Amino acid sequence: MGVSRKTLTGFGPSGILRAMEQPHAALRRIRGARTQIEAAKILGVGLRTYVRYESGTRRIPEPVWRLAKLLLR
């Protein structure tokens, strides 16, 4: 099962479901204050690969997406 181009990201402060969001934009958001280098190390991928995930030029594999949601929050 692959990651769809749009994904639910959770509930906002008002309890209303956030708008559909592209996975690469969600990855950038959940990285928070960490640098791309730190996020790449946490996920076990190279910096260039991580940058491509965030820019949307490379599809985020399902295992990496799941790790990101767990480890980068």
C-alpha positions in Angstrom: 0.0 0.0 0.0 1.5 3.3 -1.0 1.1 6.8 0.4 -1.6 8.7 -1.5 -0.8 12.1 -2.7 -3.2 13.6 -0.2 -3.4 12.4 3.4 -5.3 13.2 6.6 -3.0 14.9 9.0 -5.0 15.0 12.2 -7.2 17.4 14.1 -6.5 21.0 14.6 -6.9 22.9 17.9 -10.6 23.5 17.3 -11.1 19.7 16.8 -11.9 20.2 13.1 -10.1 17.9 10.8 -7.2 19.7 9.0 -7.4 20.2 5.3 -6.0 17.5 3.1 -2.2 17.9 2.8 0.5 16.7 0.5 2.8 14.2 2.2 5.9 16.3 1.4 4.3 19.3 3.1 3.3 17.2 6.1 6.8 15.9 6.4 8.1 19.5 6.4 5.6 20.4 9.1 6.2 17.4 11.4 10.0 18.0 11.2 9.3 21.0 13.3 12.4 22.9 14.5 14.8 20.1 13.5 17.2 20.6 10.6 16.9 18.5 7.5 20.2 16.8 8.5 18.8 15.8 11.9 15.6 14.5 10.3 17.5 12.5 7.7 19.7 10.9 10.4 16.6 10.0 12.5 14.9 8.4 9.5 18.1 6.6 8.3 18.2 8.2 4.9 20.7 10.4 3.2 20.3 14.2 3.2 19.7 14.5 -0.5 17.0 11.8 -0.3 15.3 13.6 2.6 15.5 16.9 0.8 13.8 15.3 -2.3 11.1 13.8 0.0 10.3 17.3 1.4 10.4 19.0 -2.0 8.1 16.4 -3.5 10.5 15.3 -6.2 10.7 11.8 -4.7 7.9 9.7 -3.4 8.1 9.0 0.3 8.1 5.2 0.8 5.4 3.9 3.2 8.0 2.6 5.9 9.8 6.0 5.9 6.4 7.8 6.1 5.4 5.7 9.1 8.7 6.2 10.8 8.5 10.0 10.3 5.0 10.1 11.8 6.3 8.2 14.9 9.8 9.7 15.4 9.6 13.3 14.2 6.7 14.4 16.4 
